[in-house]
Amino acid sequence: VFTPNGDGDNDLFLVQGVQGASYDLKIYDRWGDKVFNSNTMGLGWNGRRDNDDGEVPDGTYFVIVTYKEFCSNDPEVTHTGHVTLLR
């Protein structure tokens, strides 16, 4: 759960513990619409569509993180999950 309400506490959803040469984070709403995408490791989601348009509603969002380790022989890794947004 993260709470992007501007109080400075838990305002960003960040993927941690992932390191690699390539990185892709996608977040979708329950209807399958993409609300956030980033290829920049360490850039978190602030609960707004594309981090600058309007706020998305409270709810559960589907997360897909894909990355490739630094060694070119390592396969691409994909993790999926969900995050709940509460304001």
Secondary structure in CASP SS format (residue, H / E / C, confidence):
PFRMAT SS
TARGET T0000
AUTHOR 0000-0000-0000
METHOD secondary structure of the structure
MODEL  1
V C 1.00
F E 1.00
T C 1.00
P C 1.00
N C 1.00
G C 1.00
D C 1.00
G C 1.00
D C 1.00
N C 1.00
D C 1.00
L C 1.00
F E 1.00
L C 1.00
V C 1.00
Q C 1.00
G C 1.00
V C 1.00
Q C 1.00
G C 1.00
A C 1.00
S E 1.00
Y E 1.00
D E 1.00
L E 1.00
K E 1.00
I E 1.00
Y E 1.00
D C 1.00
R C 1.00
W C 1.00
G C 1.00
D C 1.00
K E 1.00
V E 1.00
F E 1.00
N E 1.00
S E 1.00
N C 1.00
T C 1.00
M C 1.00
G C 1.00
L C 1.00
G C 1.00
W E 1.00
N C 1.00
G C 1.00
R E 1.00
R H 1.00
D H 1.00
N H 1.00
D C 1.00
D C 1.00
G C 1.00
E E 1.00
V C 1.00
P C 1.00
D C 1.00
G E 1.00
T E 1.00
Y E 1.00
F E 1.00
V E 1.00
I E 1.00
V E 1.00
T E 1.00
Y E 1.00
K E 1.00
E C 1.00
F C 1.00
C C 1.00
S C 1.00
N C 1.00
D C 1.00
P C 1.00
E E 1.00
V E 1.00
T E 1.00
H E 1.00
T E 1.00
G E 1.00
H E 1.00
V E 1.00
T E 1.00
L E 1.00
L C 1.00
R C 1.00
END
